[in-house]
């Protein structure tokens, strides 16, 4: 590998160090202890945006697709949902805490399609190439099917 | 062991090659910590979540605000690349991206519309290294799409470095650590920009990252001919490259340089990679492969 431009390498490695130096990342021992309140991955639309406001008159506006109510929208817990695309189906498990999605894990990937499809790489191509080629750069998988699966899970979590 | 979760509008897969002596609980714990890196970076840097650290900071103009390293570090890196490329790469491109329809949260469908001054550049963001604050000179929207994912990959890789081998793959931008099951370097394919099911090339990586910026995956819903890589000066998507893959010792570096070389176009993009001593594969709009750095 060619000689690297040190400036960029140093910037990257100090960036990682800064996260640990600030104590933002749990160490192994801390991880074994009861978890601290979690940052949430995404927010779910609610009409209570006042907590995000500040005295500045510069504010963002957010539009919601769905009808919303002031009480909690979703029950806490982990819910599964399905999504489909032309390659097959995807099952996700969505974890909800205090009306926030805290985690989305792909729990099952299309019945008769290999998981390498996630990189747009059908099984026959894998077989023709080296067995080791399972990772492909430049293959951003559309999250549309995942999004459907998440919406499906959210509908079963709804607090009605 | 391999698991997949969703973060940053991308399926993030982590696979770990474990030695016989490693207990399953130990692997699971490290795996969870690696995923947690994505959660923390997304929570800090998302342009689509009203309650992200980034969006709350963007509501305060003219005042220095303390920020966490999950936001400070990738932003600092992005601003350095912006200086280096004279603003062709510019993290203040967020409002232009919103305008082109990249304004919807991938999970909730919630769209966002943010205030912004008419003309903004990276010079409108002042970072103070001493007290680690950020100060916006004008209302603007910061987009860290070209660095945040890379930074999360690097943090996740840092959590996994003790294993014999691992791959952190966030939608095709990835870090390959150590060796694969067979004790060899990881063989990584580079996707064909038009025929998704083919690869144009493969590379062997060990303790290195590769990121690909392509104009073929995320198209604007609002406007034909525009994809998610936008030149802030012309407000359009450049056309000289269709794909730019960069190999680097860190994913944040590979991520930023693949985007920057894509935006700079043919001659300048290639020169940028050579200046930084990086290897990569660029693909021209007539599908010619250009190998850089002796790859």
Interface residues (C-beta under 8 A of the other chain):
Chain A: X1 X2 X3 X4 X5 X7 X8 X9 X11 X12 X13 X14 X15 X16 X18 X19 X21 X22 X24 X25 X26 X28 X31 X32 X38 X39 X40 X41 X42 X43 X44 X45 X49 X52 X53 X54 X56 X58 X59 X60 X61 X62 X63 X64 X65 X92 X101 X103 X104 X105 X106 X109 X115 X118 X119 X120 X121 X122 X125 X129 X130 X132 X133 X135 X136 X137 X138 X139 X140 X141 X142 X143 X146 X147 X150 X151
Chain B: X2 X3 X4 X5 X6 X7 X9 X10 X11 X13 X29 X32 X33 X36 X37 X39 X40 X42 X43 X46 X48 X49 X50 X51 X55 X56 X58 X59 X60 X61 X68 X69 X70 X72 X73 X74 X76 X77 X80 X105 X106 X107 X108 X109 X110 X111 X112 X113 X114 X115 X139 X151 X154 X155 X158 X167 X169 X171 X172 X173 X174 X176 X180 X182 X184 X186 X187 X188 X189 X190 X191 X193 X196 X197 X198 X199 X202 X208 X210 X211 X212 X214 X217 X218 X243 X245 X247 X248 X249 X250 X252 X253 X257 X275 X276 X277 X278 X279 X293 X294
